[in-house]
Amino acid sequence: MRKITFIFTLIFSALLITGCSSSVKNSATEPPKVSADEGYPKQDIRNIVPFSPGGTTDTNQRIIEKFWKDYFPKSMVIEYKPGAGGEVGFAELAKAKPNGYTMGSINTPHIILQPLGKPTQYQTDQFEILARLVHDPQVIAVKADSEIKTLDQFIQKLKDKPGSLSVGLTGHLTGDHLTALKFMSAAGVKVTTVPLPGSADQVSQLLGGHIDAIVGNVGDVTKDRSQFKILAIGTEERHEWLPDVPTFKEQGIDIVAAIDRGLALPKGTPKEYQEKIFKALEQITKLPEYQEKMKKAGLVDGFLSGEEWAEIISQEKVEAEKLLEEFELLNK
């Protein structure tokens, strides 16, 4: 009898250990389960902005905020979590409880490049993507009085003396950085990249003569066009806001480049909450008043559903990985 009891105890212990180890494994890879509440939202929803106040991302979210109250009984409360090219805020969002009361701004290619290029506190797949709101094409620009008048001249100077021209970027492993890498790869040249804290710093450094050019967004260079000579834009066709600026492709450089901005929730947020916020965003972005405010702020509307944007992100990740490997920037 003792022998039977002993064998039973061993079997029970083995099953218990197996169950525990399985539970530990699942908790490490799966987000916590949260059930949906029919009365959602019952409290304010915080919106993490991973950049400083006054920037492009913040401006877009402030415009959304103006219309939010017409669709929800509770407020959207913006919290700034700047640092490390957005990484601090992205990590805060990824780690938040997926209960529907924390959402945040995400930017691509930032959330793609950072985990590929360095150890980070988040991964690209740790978000429930709600919608893309802004599609901001990238440009290369010099001072209006620069001796460089065309992209051909810019490239020729770099071919004559590699690295001789300095280009200001908003940070490392950001959209500006990726555009610079695309350009160098496609044109077969080398520039000296200068990471800077933000677009305002880019402009001041350029106008002060401390750098030769910048990689920036359409919105950055259309606010005061007279200060810049825009050499190329990263769109498939000429942009309606800059009809006189040729694309990279027109000039023999086969690249497109843009920064996309939108909203996401932590992985595991109930689908019901995702759909409720998405439907409101979809309606807000169709409002003429919203469109007017976006254009006035220099923001290019680029609304896409979360599913559509997620597919683009997946494709961009493949391209980004190849580029980072080419320039020996891939974190292995």
C-alpha positions as CSV (number, residue, x, y, z in Angstrom):
1,M,0.0,0.0,0.0
2,R,2.9,2.4,0.9
3,K,4.5,1.6,-2.5
4,I,1.2,2.5,-4.4
5,T,0.9,5.8,-2.3
6,F,4.5,6.7,-3.1
7,I,4.1,6.1,-6.8
8,F,0.9,8.2,-6.8
9,T,2.7,11.1,-5.0
10,L,5.5,11.0,-7.6
11,I,3.0,11.2,-10.5
12,F,1.0,14.0,-8.9
13,S,4.2,16.0,-8.2
14,A,5.4,15.6,-11.8
15,L,2.1,16.8,-13.2
16,L,2.1,19.8,-10.8
17,I,5.6,20.8,-11.8
18,T,4.8,20.5,-15.5
19,G,1.7,22.6,-15.1
20,C,3.6,25.3,-13.2
21,S,6.4,25.5,-15.7
22,S,3.9,25.7,-18.5
23,S,2.1,28.6,-16.7
24,V,5.4,30.4,-16.2
25,K,6.3,30.1,-19.9
26,N,2.9,31.4,-21.0
27,S,3.0,34.4,-18.6
28,A,6.3,35.4,-20.1
29,T,5.2,35.4,-23.7
30,E,1.5,36.3,-23.5
31,P,0.0,39.6,-22.3
32,P,-2.3,39.5,-19.3
33,K,-6.0,38.7,-20.1
34,V,-8.4,41.6,-19.5
35,S,-12.1,41.3,-19.9
36,A,-14.1,44.0,-21.7
37,D,-16.5,46.3,-19.8
38,E,-19.7,47.3,-21.5
39,G,-19.7,50.8,-20.0
40,Y,-16.2,51.6,-21.5
41,P,-14.7,54.1,-20.9
42,K,-15.6,54.7,-17.3
43,Q,-12.5,56.8,-16.6
44,D,-10.1,59.1,-18.5
45,I,-7.8,57.5,-21.1
46,R,-4.2,58.5,-20.9
47,N,-2.4,59.1,-24.2
48,I,1.4,58.7,-24.0
49,V,3.2,61.0,-26.3
50,P,6.8,59.9,-26.6
51,F,8.2,63.2,-27.7
52,S,8.4,66.7,-26.3
53,P,5.5,69.2,-26.3
54,G,5.1,71.2,-29.5
55,G,6.5,68.6,-31.9
56,T,4.7,67.0,-34.9
57,T,3.4,64.0,-32.9
58,D,2.1,66.2,-30.1
59,T,0.4,68.6,-32.5
60,N,-1.5,65.8,-34.2
61,Q,-2.6,64.4,-30.8
62,R,-3.7,67.9,-29.7
63,I,-5.9,68.1,-32.8
64,I,-7.4,64.7,-32.0
65,E,-8.0,65.8,-28.4
66,K,-10.2,68.8,-29.6
67,F,-12.7,66.4,-31.1
68,W,-12.4,63.5,-28.6
69,K,-15.0,64.9,-26.2
70,D,-17.7,64.6,-28.9
71,Y,-17.3,60.9,-29.1
72,F,-16.4,59.8,-25.5
73,P,-17.8,60.8,-22.1
74,K,-14.3,60.7,-20.6
75,S,-11.3,62.8,-21.5
76,M,-8.1,61.9,-23.3
77,V,-5.2,63.0,-21.1
78,I,-1.9,63.5,-22.8
79,E,1.3,62.5,-20.9
80,Y,4.7,63.3,-22.3
81,K,7.3,60.6,-22.0
82,P,10.2,61.9,-24.2
83,G,13.6,60.4,-24.5
84,A,15.9,58.3,-26.7
85,G,14.1,59.1,-29.9
86,G,10.8,58.0,-28.6
87,E,12.0,54.8,-27.0
88,V,11.1,55.8,-23.4
89,G,7.5,56.5,-24.4
90,F,7.2,53.4,-26.6
91,A,8.4,51.2,-23.8
92,E,6.0,52.8,-21.3
93,L,3.1,52.0,-23.7
94,A,4.2,48.4,-24.3
95,K,4.5,47.7,-20.5
96,A,1.1,49.4,-19.6
97,K,-1.8,47.2,-18.4
98,P,-3.9,46.3,-21.5
99,N,-7.2,47.5,-19.9
100,G,-8.1,50.1,-22.5
101,Y,-7.1,53.1,-20.3
102,T,-3.7,53.6,-21.8
103,M,-3.0,54.3,-25.4
104,G,-0.1,56.1,-27.0
105,S,1.5,57.6,-30.1
106,I,3.8,55.4,-32.2
107,N,6.0,56.4,-35.1
108,T,7.4,54.3,-37.8
109,P,10.1,53.5,-38.7
110,H,11.2,54.4,-35.1
111,I,9.5,51.3,-33.5
112,I,11.0,49.1,-36.2
113,L,14.6,50.5,-36.2
114,Q,15.2,50.8,-32.4
115,P,14.7,47.1,-31.5
116,L,16.7,46.1,-34.6
117,G,19.6,48.4,-33.9
118,K,20.0,48.2,-30.1
119,P,18.7,46.5,-26.9
120,T,15.4,48.1,-26.1
121,Q,12.7,47.8,-23.4
122,Y,10.0,47.0,-26.0
123,Q,9.6,45.0,-29.3
124,T,7.8,46.0,-32.4
125,D,5.1,43.4,-32.0
126,Q,4.1,44.5,-28.4
127,F,1.3,46.9,-29.6
128,E,-2.3,46.7,-30.8
129,I,-2.2,49.1,-33.7
130,L,-5.3,51.3,-33.9
131,A,-4.7,53.6,-36.9
132,R,-2.2,55.5,-38.9
133,L,-3.0,59.2,-38.7
134,V,-0.1,61.0,-40.4
135,H,2.0,60.1,-43.4
136,D,4.8,62.7,-43.6
137,P,7.1,62.4,-46.6
138,Q,10.8,63.1,-46.0
139,V,13.0,65.6,-47.8
140,I,16.6,66.5,-48.1
141,A,17.1,70.3,-47.8
142,V,19.9,72.9,-47.7
143,K,19.9,76.6,-46.8
144,A,18.2,78.8,-49.3
145,D,21.5,80.5,-50.1
146,S,23.6,77.3,-50.3
147,E,25.9,76.9,-53.2
148,I,24.3,73.5,-53.7
149,K,21.3,74.0,-55.9
150,T,20.4,70.4,-57.0
151,L,20.5,66.8,-55.8
152,D,23.0,66.1,-58.5
153,Q,25.4,68.7,-57.2
154,F,24.9,67.3,-53.7
155,I,25.8,63.8,-54.8
156,Q,28.7,64.9,-56.9
157,K,30.3,66.7,-53.9
158,L,30.0,63.5,-51.9
159,K,31.5,61.4,-54.7
160,D,34.4,63.8,-55.1
161,K,35.0,63.8,-51.3
162,P,33.1,61.1,-49.3
163,G,31.7,62.3,-46.0
164,S,32.5,65.9,-46.8
165,L,28.8,67.1,-46.3
166,S,27.2,66.9,-42.9
167,V,23.5,66.1,-42.6
168,G,21.4,66.8,-39.5
169,L,19.0,64.1,-38.3
170,T,16.5,64.0,-35.4
171,G,18.3,61.3,-33.5
172,H,19.8,57.9,-34.1
173,L,17.7,55.0,-35.4
174,T,14.8,57.3,-36.4
175,G,13.0,58.1,-39.6
176,D,15.5,60.7,-40.6
177,H,18.3,58.2,-40.0
178,L,16.6,55.5,-42.2
179,T,16.1,58.0,-45.0
180,A,19.8,59.0,-44.8
181,L,20.8,55.3,-45.0
182,K,18.4,54.7,-48.0
183,F,19.9,57.7,-49.8
184,M,23.5,56.6,-49.2
185,S,22.8,53.1,-50.3
186,A,20.9,54.1,-53.5
187,A,23.3,56.9,-54.4
188,G,26.5,55.1,-53.5
189,V,27.8,57.9,-51.4
190,K,28.6,58.7,-47.8
191,V,27.4,61.6,-45.7
192,T,28.5,62.6,-42.2
193,T,25.3,62.2,-40.1
194,V,24.8,64.6,-37.1
195,P,22.1,63.4,-34.7
196,L,20.2,66.3,-33.0
197,P,17.5,66.4,-30.4
198,G,14.7,67.6,-32.6
199,S,13.6,69.4,-35.8
200,A,14.0,72.9,-34.2
201,D,17.6,72.0,-33.6
202,Q,18.0,70.9,-37.1
203,V,16.8,74.2,-38.5
204,S,18.9,76.3,-36.2
205,Q,22.0,74.3,-36.9
206,L,21.4,74.5,-40.7
207,L,20.6,78.2,-40.7
208,G,23.6,78.9,-38.5
209,G,25.9,77.2,-41.0
210,H,26.9,74.4,-38.6
211,I,25.7,71.6,-40.9
212,D,25.3,71.4,-44.7
213,A,21.9,69.8,-45.0
214,I,19.0,68.2,-43.1
215,V,16.7,65.2,-43.6
216,G,13.3,66.4,-42.5
217,N,9.6,66.2,-42.9
218,V,7.4,68.1,-45.4
219,G,5.8,69.8,-42.4
220,D,9.2,71.0,-41.1
221,V,10.2,72.8,-44.4
222,T,6.8,74.2,-45.5
223,K,6.3,76.4,-42.4
224,D,8.9,78.9,-43.7
225,R,9.8,77.7,-47.2
226,S,12.0,80.8,-47.9
227,Q,14.6,79.4,-45.5
228,F,15.3,76.3,-47.5
229,K,16.2,74.9,-50.9
230,I,14.6,71.4,-51.0
231,L,16.6,69.1,-53.2
232,A,14.3,66.0,-53.2
233,I,11.2,64.5,-51.7
234,G,10.6,60.8,-50.9
235,T,7.3,60.3,-52.6
236,E,6.3,58.3,-55.6
237,E,5.1,61.4,-57.4
238,R,5.5,65.1,-56.7
239,H,3.7,66.3,-53.6
240,E,0.8,68.7,-53.9
241,W,2.3,70.9,-51.2
242,L,5.7,71.0,-53.0
243,P,4.9,70.7,-56.7
244,D,8.1,72.3,-57.8
245,V,10.3,69.8,-55.8
246,P,11.4,66.7,-57.8
247,T,11.2,63.3,-56.2
248,F,14.3,61.2,-55.5
249,K,13.1,58.8,-58.2
250,E,12.9,61.5,-60.8
251,Q,16.5,62.2,-60.2
252,G,17.7,58.6,-60.5
253,I,17.7,57.7,-56.8
254,D,15.2,54.8,-56.4
255,I,13.8,55.5,-52.9
256,V,10.7,56.5,-51.1
257,A,10.8,57.8,-47.5
258,A,8.3,59.0,-45.0
259,I,7.6,59.0,-41.2
260,D,4.2,57.6,-40.2
261,R,2.5,58.5,-37.0
262,G,-0.5,57.0,-35.3
263,L,-2.0,55.4,-32.2
264,A,-1.7,52.1,-30.5
265,L,-2.7,50.2,-27.4
266,P,-0.7,47.7,-25.3
267,K,-0.8,44.1,-26.6
268,G,-3.8,42.2,-25.3
269,T,-6.2,45.1,-25.0
270,P,-9.8,43.8,-25.6
271,K,-11.0,43.9,-29.2
272,E,-14.1,45.8,-28.2
273,Y,-12.1,48.7,-26.8
274,Q,-9.9,48.7,-29.9
275,E,-12.9,48.9,-32.2
276,K,-14.6,51.6,-30.2
277,I,-11.6,53.9,-30.3
278,F,-10.9,53.1,-34.0
279,K,-14.4,54.0,-35.0
280,A,-14.2,57.3,-33.3
281,L,-10.8,58.1,-34.9
282,E,-12.2,57.1,-38.3
283,Q,-15.0,59.6,-37.9
284,I,-12.9,62.4,-36.5
285,T,-10.4,62.2,-39.3
286,K,-13.2,62.7,-41.9
287,L,-14.3,65.9,-40.4
288,P,-13.6,69.0,-42.5
289,E,-12.5,70.9,-39.3
290,Y,-10.0,68.2,-38.6
291,Q,-8.6,68.3,-42.1
292,E,-8.3,72.0,-42.0
293,K,-6.4,72.0,-38.7
294,M,-4.1,69.3,-40.0
295,K,-3.2,71.3,-43.1
296,K,-2.7,74.5,-41.1
297,A,-0.3,72.6,-38.8
298,G,1.6,71.3,-41.8
299,L,0.5,67.7,-41.1
300,V,-0.2,65.3,-44.0
301,D,-3.3,63.2,-43.4
302,G,-2.5,59.6,-43.9
303,F,-5.4,57.7,-42.2
304,L,-5.2,53.9,-42.4
305,S,-6.7,51.2,-40.3
306,G,-4.6,49.3,-37.9
307,E,-4.6,46.2,-40.1
308,E,-3.4,48.1,-43.1
309,W,-0.7,49.9,-41.2
310,A,0.5,46.7,-39.5
311,E,1.0,45.1,-43.0
312,I,3.1,48.1,-44.1
313,I,5.1,47.9,-40.9
314,S,5.8,44.2,-41.5
315,Q,7.1,45.0,-45.0
316,E,9.2,48.0,-43.8
317,K,10.8,45.8,-41.1
318,V,12.3,43.5,-43.8
319,E,13.7,46.5,-45.7
320,A,15.1,48.1,-42.5
321,E,16.8,45.0,-41.4
322,K,18.7,44.7,-44.7
323,L,19.8,48.4,-44.6
324,L,21.0,48.2,-41.0
325,E,22.9,45.0,-41.8
326,E,24.5,46.8,-44.9
327,F,25.7,49.7,-42.7
328,E,26.7,47.3,-39.8
329,L,24.1,48.8,-37.5
330,L,22.1,45.6,-36.8
331,N,22.0,44.5,-33.2
332,K,23.0,40.8,-33.3
